[in-house]
């Protein structure tokens, strides 16, 4: 087995994985989705084309044993045929930089609708590493841009192909995030590296949804009163300053399980509090708040 990319971690954290276990069916679906994403993205990075449904597989993805205290699979992408061993000679570390940045950009395309900004950020990141590493330049020239000129055509090629790649892999992304909110709270790709890309529950819900949902950055809000809390599902309904009507939320804050916490206190006493949340929008309007922490107002 000849690796073409430096092996990397696919880590599942929280919920059942804290006990070093994970639901087998959910884990199987997640690994299936991950393998499809990684095989197709490696093909894209090295051949510069968006793979078709039944494209010829040049690479395959393996996973090694997990570690204790989470569920951490070591991912190995290898060439299937001897003639493809040439890709290993381009440099596993260099290809990993291109691969990691491309995967992170795909996640952003699945969770936001600003493709132009995402492509610009990816293009700048790839050019920056290419300027420091001749092997990265060679991979880009022979792969994504398919040109032996300079990197000037990279942005144009990414605009043309990256959104298509993201769209074609969206079903696999839904498989990848299957355990989130059930067996685990987060999935971290390339865990422990500078390129680590984490998917949390609000992002997973956006990826799973067939509606046009987008996720915003963490923001502070004021809840004037909570009207409903379900401790089992962590669902809540509340009145939020600056918004009309009842707003829906999901609370990931672990203090929810403790007696006399800020959320149940607000429910019992109708007291306001400040909270931090990632808003998920549907058709431009906030659909749900994913709440990570809160504190009582003075």
Buried (B, 14 or more C-beta within 10 A) or exposed (E): EBBBBBBBBBBBBBBBBEEEEBBEEBBBBBBBBBBBBBBBBBBBBBBBBBBEEEEEEBBBBBBEEBEEEBBBBBBBBBBBEEEBEEBBEBBBEBBBBBBBBBBBBBBBBBBBEEBEEBBBBBBEBBBEBBEEBEBBBBBBBBBBBEBEEEBEBBBEBBBEBBBEBBEBBBEBBBBBBBBBBEBBBBBBBBBEBEBBBBBBBBBBBBBBEEEEBBBBEEEEBEBBBBEEBEEEEBBBBBBBEEBEEEBBBBBBBEEBEEEEBBBBBBBEEEBBBBBBBBBBBBEEEBBBBBBBBBEEEE
